[in-house]
Amino acid sequence: MRKRSFFGLSKPCFRYELATGTTVSPVVIPVPEKVTLYIKTPYQKTSAVLKPGRSVKTGERLVLHEADPCSVISSVTGTICDISPFLADFGNAWTAVTIRTDKNEMADTAFSKAAEQPSLDTLNRFFPSCPGEPDFSALADDRHPVHTLVIYGGNADLLIDTGLYVLKTHIDAINAGIQILRNATGIRNIAIAVPRESVQNYSGHLDAQVQPFGSAYPQAQPLMILHALTGRLPDETGTAAMGIHFFRAEAVAAIGRAFADGRLPVEKNVTVIDKTGKKHLAIARIGTPVGALLKAFGITVDNQDRIIFGGPMTGNAIYSEDLPIGPDTDAILVQAKSDIALYSDYPCINCGDCIRVCPAHVPVNLLVRFLEAGQYTDGAELYDLYSCIECGLCSYVCPSRIPIFQYIKLAKYELGRISFAEEMNEP
Amino acid sequence: MNPKKTLLVSHAPFWHDGGGIPERSYHTLLAALPAACAGIAFYGAPALGVICLSISTAILWELLMNRIMRRPITVGDGNAALVGLLLAMLLPASAPWWVVVLGTFLAIVIGMQIFGGIGGNPFNPVVLGTAILSVAYGRHLDFDAGLVNFTFTAFASSTDPISALKAFGPEAVSHLRYLDLFLGKQVGGIGSTCGAAIVLGGIYLIFRGFIRWEISIAFLASVYLSAALFNMADPTRFAPPLFHLVTGYTLIGAFFLATENSSSPVNLFPMLIYGALGGVLTVLIRNIGAYTDGVLFAILVINLTNPLVDKIRPRAIGKAA
């Protein structure tokens, strides 16, 4: 557990990991016996295309039905041994495809044919599940035309090295990816967000507008960068309505590499942080179970420990070592039971610590009272819910240990659902 | 793999700074202790009796209310003990037992628990309890009447300086040295007279971040300024500003009462307004009002303004202008 500073007048101050640190070469995790991949569409029993027993090749595009837009790229060669429903965050229903791997690796050739002509259609067809998980659906949406692409070159949270490692080592691939994105989407306006300390390494070398951010948390949060770029933050309609779309640098690098090699990248860079805070950089096939990575670094997980996808401030806790790393898993953080601070059911005592620490000037003490009561609309209209940049600092300092960040995420999700339903009902 | 192994799952963030309500309560208790000890040193065993009775009954009232309302038992967080200690510090050492028990009932039950416990109280429970007692049973809270059988050899005056000021004007208290008053050599509440100890505790709380310094400083500055204005207007009727700072409940009010979390604002300008308003009201009540000491009623009034003044806040980022 972290400790509050003795002089409580001082605010907690965190810094992101810097790219200037010593570069360690990542450990390549061997291909595991089984990988699990997710197709982000509900499970259907009647899939004619995908059945247990079918053999797949590395880089093959897997869909439940031919016409389905949702797909996943197989990261290994092997045989499908199980297809089952999977319940993801916020109750989303996905389909989990488990593949037993084969020793002899064979590459699928469908992409290399399509790679000759980079187009938005090709990108949308082959890349949504590639490392960095780029989302192209917003680019195809006519209602909210996108005018700016932002390439996110930071580490999304504390302790994580992945983002800057990719930026540092794959800069040529990123440049190639920017070219492909520009040609395929027709969007001229591309910005890349990089740390201020290393701006000189990128400005002029990259074919994009360089947007620097500071190294103090939460300056590199995607919403903070959006605010620095536009002076605004998205409301319940999301970033799409602002005409701005984010890509991770790793995704752009993956696009650049894929078109150069004619082969889809299937490996993800992951920072693994053990219980003592020691960090390891790993390269693993997408779909590798977390347990395999932890084993590779000799990290043991005991009863009531915590495993987190992502960093300590904004990550997601997972419930099993068998869960696979996804295309968006930048880090795996393991916490010992003794380091975990539990939430409590105390009410807000109005101490004002959250007000002092909030970088967005959100009246957290008032907002949380509305959110606790489920009055999300009032929270959004009166108490600046949509100014929250989702850094989690309010929950970090709260003496009542209220899960404030969770309330905020839930409120945004619920309001987003209402807004989406209303939009769908419009003639 | 051992099938019994379960992982803890919760929402981000996964770090916490380790602070909590018990920590805040116990450190505030610690900060209040020097002033309470000074009171025991001056007034002896009766003061100790009042403090013990007050803390224990405050805890019992809270336990009782937790049981009646079928809420989780919250006495362990130290908040009830803190309310009990602060209440005792405002009472004279001569307070009869039933006044103490009634006082903690008013503070804990009427002041806090019926609003839902910690964090829900619109008024500072200690101030509310003491204010009701002083209106209803003023005789038992009158320091001169209560402490008439005590002998104060170390004190320059054996009467409450602020009552003397009210009754006889500044001339009657002109022989008192401010340093003596600041060191606690005056008749008053058990823990409210020794300004040095209170300031010590207050500075500790400010540096540890347990109270908001803006409120305390604004309160004291405003007491000083408004008393100075009165004093300049008519020195024969109104006492000098320093006298107001070191007598009555001014210091304990500024550091321990006005800063109570739930009933005070959290934004910068509201805190300054809130504190300043409290200081002005204190001096107004003392100088031209009916009551001897204005701090209790001033704090009740600024507690009322808290939700209103706290609407003044910085614009959140990303909002369309």
Interface residues (C-beta under 8 A of the other chain):
Chain A: M1 R2 K3 R4 F6 F7 G8 L9 S10 P12 H227 G231 R232 L233 G291 V301 D302 N303 Q304 D305 R306 I307 I308 G310 P312 M313 T314 G315 N316 A317 I318 Y319 S320 E321 L333 Q335 K337 I340 A341 L342 Y343 S344 D345 Y346 P347 C348 I349 N350 C351 G352 D353 I355 P359 A360 H361 V362 P363 N365 D384 Y386 S387 I389 G392 L393 S395 Y396 V397 C398 P399 S400 R401 P403 F405 Q406 K409
Chain B: M1 N2 K4 K5 T6 L7 L8 V9 S10 H11 A12 P13 F14 W15 H16 D17 G18 G19 G20 I21 E23 R24 P72 D77 G116 G117 I118 G119 G120 I206 F207 R208 G209 F210 R212 W213 N261 S262 S264 V266 N267 R313 P314 R315 A316 I317 G318 K319 A320
